[in-house]
Amino acid sequence: MPFDGCPPEARFPGDDSPVVWGTCAHAFHLQCINRWLSSQSEQRCPICRRHWEFKQAAVSDGEQEESIGVDMEDAPS
């Protein structure tokens, strides 16, 4: 399946379509990247084809880093 961008309902980021970054520095709406990853046999960025991992967000108050992505086992298919 070719990556053809975002569906019309997710064109503008917001509460319903948060933006997430991969360790490769490419950003996607959460729903878009989850749909792409669930359709692929290998978890790769649709732009650069590097292995996809959600970038970790650093927490400023000294807590451990937390993921800004989702566990793919919990993602809707």
N, C-alpha and C positions, 0 to 999 in steps of 0.2 A: 504494500500500500504506500503510495507516495505521500510525503508530508506536504499538504497543500494549504497550510496556514490554519487560521482559526475559523470556527464556524461563526455565522453572523451573531448568534446570541452571546458570544464571548469576546466581542471586539474591544470592549472597554473594560480594563481591570477595575475591580471593586470588590465588595464583599462576596459577590456571587462568582467572581472569577479572579482570585488572587494570583499575582505573578510570583513565580518561583524561579530560582536560578540553579543551574547545574554547576558542577565543579569545573566544567569547560567554559564557564562564563556566559553561556547562552541562556536567555530568559524566555519563559513561556507561561501562558495561563495554566494554572494547575490542571484544569479539566482537559486542556489540549494535550499536554505532555503525558498525562495519565492515559488518555485514549491512544496516543501514539505508542507508548510503551506496552500497553496491553495487546496491541495488534502485532507486535514484533517478537520474533523468537529470541533475539538478543537485545538487551537493554542499552541502546545507543542513542546519542543525541541525533535528532533528525537533520541538523545542519552540518556538524563536523564529523559525525559518526564515531566520536570517542565514546568509551563506556560511560553510560549515564549514571550519575550519582547526584542526589540533591545536595546542594551546598549547605553547609551548616551555618547558622546565624550565631554570632558571638553575643553573649548576654553581658551587658555592661556592669552589672552589680556583682561580678565575681562568680556567679553561678556557672555550672558547666554549660557547654554549648548545647543548644537544642536544635533539632532538625526543623527546617521550614517546609519539608516535603511530607509525604504520607507513606505509610507502609503499603506496598503494592498489594499485599494480601487483603488489606482492608478497603482498597479502592474499588469503586463500582466498575463493573465491566460492561 
